[in-house]
């Protein structure tokens, strides 16, 4: 065997093993990622949040809904600081 043939064989082995590991890892990640999207029932041991355990689905608010009495941008401390800076 010539050194050129040894180099080609080594390179071919490295490329083949790298491709195999990439396919293995990507396949695992795709399968693990798809399992997150299935619907869970009330008896499932995996709970995403408390409302799912209580039987209700997640209820998302639209972006223009007020968030309640705790408006973090209009706290008395921030209003006082902004009035001092004027």
N, C-alpha and C positions, 0 to 999 in steps of 0.2 A: 504494500500500500504506500502510496505517495503521501507526502504531507498535505497536498492539495485535497486529496480524497478524504483524509482525516478531518480537515477543516470543514469540508462540505457536510460530512456526516455529523459532526458536532453541531454545526449550525442548523441542520435539519432536525436534529433531536431537540435542540433548545426551542425552535419555533413550534414544533409539534407539542411539546409539553406545555409551553406557554398558551397555545391555543386551547388545549384541553382544559387547563385550569381556568382560563377566562370563560369558556362555555359552562363549566361546572359552577363557578361563582355567580355568573349572570343568571343562569337557570335557577339557582337556589334563591337569589334575590327576587326574581320574578314570581316564583311560587310563593315565597314568604310574603311578598307584597300583595298578591291577589287574595290571600286569606284574610286580609284586613277589610275587604270590601263586602264580605258576605254579611247578611243580616243575622243578628244574634237574637235568640229568644230569651225569655225570662229565666230559664233554667240553666243558662250558659254559665260556666265557671269564670269566664272572662267578662268583666264589666268595664265599660268605657267611662261611664259617669253614673251618678246616683239616680238621675231621672230614668236611665235605661233599666236599672235594677227595679225601680218602682213601677215599671210598665209603660211609661210615657216615652215618646221619642224626644230627641233634642229639638227645641224650638228656638230658632235663630231670629234675632231682631233685625229689622232693616236698618241701614246706617243712619237714617234721619230721625230715629226715635230717641227721645230724651232718655238719659240713663239714670234718672232718679235724682234724689237730693244731693248726692255726693258728686258735684261737678268739680273736678280737680283743677280746672283752669280758672275757676272763679271762687277760690277759697278766700276767706278774710285775710289771711296772711299775704297772698299774692296780690289782692286788691290794694292792701295797705302799702306794699312794696312798690307797686306800679304808681300809686299816687305820690309817693315820696320822690320817685325818679322824675316827675314832671316839673 
